[in-house]
């Protein structure tokens, strides 16, 4: 009995120490770097031969969607990230995945900066975090599909899974239409995934692009979680995305 108590105490001390070091690891004062490639990490190395060459009207309506905004509490909730899943840190918001937390922050920043830059840009958030039917008219996919049918450009923002579970940054183009010059501009900055990634995902099958910002790990996640670098990191990512939009419509 005594040995069991001692072992439990040792385990408790280890867990407390591990958690304390994890908090320090993710919250210490990092010097912010504006090296975009260093922050987002490696781009997808999957074979992709598509090239976006279709011209885009400069006033094309753009819709920014936050990936997993309608699929919490189910298999498609998005990655918890390395900090939570591997190092045991608290989630940013216990009601949603860390990926969705950052998707929403970045979505807001992209639209704000895009409007300042003169883009015809908006966002959509279903508000309901758990919609079981993918074809429900309130889901990202349904709203994005209708938006594209009316001549708009819809793109869903994601952060990829950490470690071996993720691929890296890059754009997944639409499934049934030729990629355009915005797609090409984004792919040159972030990298590109094959059209048939995982057999063709739900969003691209509805002509909604998917942008994987990068794996939710390492420097990217540290800079997002650190209060001293969070806003700068989100703004840096949003700026690069908005700049890619602008470069694609010139």
Beta strands, then each sheet from edge to edge (+ up, - down):
strand 1: 62-66
strand 2: 121-124
strand 3: 153-160
strand 4: 170-172
strand 5: 209-215
sheet 1: 2+ 1+ 3+ 5+ 4-
end
